[in-house]
Amino acid sequence: MIEAGLTNAQDTEQIVVRAEGNMASDMNGEKVMFSTRTGKYYNLGAVGGRIWELIAEPIALGRLVDALASEYEVERATCEREALAFLRQMYRESLIELRPS
């Protein structure tokens, strides 16, 4: 599970998708978001904004990390670690949902 971190290949098959009730907009090249549920604003930044775009449709965590590693030309292990840290925070804030594959 994302909350516990990736511990085996099976975890990368979890599906991640945006939770309902969030509005996002571009602002000076970064994505900002408002949660209608909590009333909180979030600055997702450029990379976080790209993650937000990629999870508009349900996507397996492994495919998400592959796409980011390719787009940003970063080592996959580094990309996975940083993307999952971001997604864990989003999960804690109820901004994303996890589904079994």
C-alpha positions as CSV (number, residue, x, y, z in Angstrom):
1,M,0.0,0.0,0.0
2,I,1.2,3.5,-0.7
3,E,0.9,4.5,2.9
4,A,3.4,1.9,3.9
5,G,5.6,2.4,0.9
6,L,6.4,0.1,-2.0
7,T,7.7,-3.2,-0.7
8,N,7.2,-5.5,-3.6
9,A,6.3,-5.5,-7.3
10,Q,2.7,-6.2,-6.5
11,D,2.4,-2.7,-4.9
12,T,3.2,-1.0,-8.2
13,E,0.0,-2.4,-9.7
14,Q,-2.2,-0.4,-7.3
15,I,-4.3,2.1,-9.2
16,V,-4.1,5.8,-8.2
17,V,-6.7,8.4,-9.3
18,R,-7.8,11.8,-8.2
19,A,-10.4,12.0,-5.5
20,E,-13.6,13.9,-6.1
21,G,-14.0,17.4,-4.9
22,N,-10.8,19.1,-6.0
23,M,-10.4,22.0,-8.4
24,A,-7.0,22.7,-10.0
25,S,-5.7,25.5,-12.1
26,D,-2.4,26.5,-13.7
27,M,-0.7,29.5,-12.2
28,N,2.6,30.7,-13.6
29,G,3.6,27.3,-14.7
30,E,2.7,25.5,-11.5
31,K,-0.5,23.7,-10.6
32,V,-2.6,25.0,-7.7
33,M,-5.5,23.2,-6.2
34,F,-8.4,23.8,-3.9
35,S,-10.1,21.0,-2.0
36,T,-13.9,21.7,-1.8
37,R,-14.1,19.2,1.0
38,T,-11.5,20.7,3.4
39,G,-11.3,24.3,2.1
40,K,-7.5,24.0,1.8
41,Y,-5.4,25.3,-1.0
42,Y,-2.4,23.4,-2.3
43,N,0.5,24.4,-4.5
44,L,1.5,21.2,-6.4
45,G,4.4,22.8,-8.2
46,A,5.4,21.8,-11.7
47,V,6.2,18.1,-11.1
48,G,3.3,17.7,-8.7
49,G,1.1,19.3,-11.4
50,R,2.3,16.8,-13.9
51,I,1.5,13.9,-11.5
52,W,-2.0,15.5,-11.1
53,E,-2.4,15.5,-14.9
54,L,-1.3,11.8,-15.1
55,I,-3.8,10.7,-12.5
56,A,-6.8,12.3,-14.2
57,E,-7.6,8.8,-15.3
58,P,-6.8,5.7,-13.1
59,I,-3.2,4.6,-13.6
60,A,-1.1,1.9,-12.0
61,L,1.6,3.3,-9.7
62,G,4.3,1.6,-11.7
63,R,3.2,3.1,-15.0
64,L,3.0,6.5,-13.3
65,V,6.6,6.3,-12.1
66,D,7.7,5.0,-15.5
67,A,6.1,8.0,-17.2
68,L,7.7,10.5,-14.8
69,A,11.1,8.9,-14.9
70,S,11.1,9.0,-18.7
71,E,9.7,12.6,-19.0
72,Y,12.1,14.0,-16.4
73,E,15.1,11.8,-17.4
74,V,15.7,10.7,-13.8
75,E,16.8,7.4,-12.4
76,R,13.7,5.3,-11.8
77,A,14.5,4.5,-8.1
78,T,14.9,8.2,-7.3
79,C,11.7,9.0,-9.2
80,E,9.8,6.3,-7.4
81,R,11.0,7.4,-4.0
82,E,10.1,11.0,-4.6
83,A,6.8,10.4,-6.4
84,L,5.6,8.1,-3.7
85,A,6.5,10.6,-1.0
86,F,4.4,13.1,-2.8
87,L,1.5,10.7,-3.3
88,R,1.6,9.6,0.3
89,Q,1.0,13.2,1.3
90,M,-1.8,13.5,-1.2
91,Y,-3.3,10.3,0.2
92,R,-3.1,11.6,3.8
93,E,-4.9,14.7,2.6
94,S,-7.6,12.6,0.9
95,L,-6.7,14.2,-2.5
96,I,-6.2,10.8,-4.2
97,E,-7.7,7.4,-4.0
98,L,-6.0,4.0,-4.3
99,R,-7.7,1.0,-5.9
100,P,-6.6,-2.6,-6.3
101,S,-5.5,-3.5,-9.8
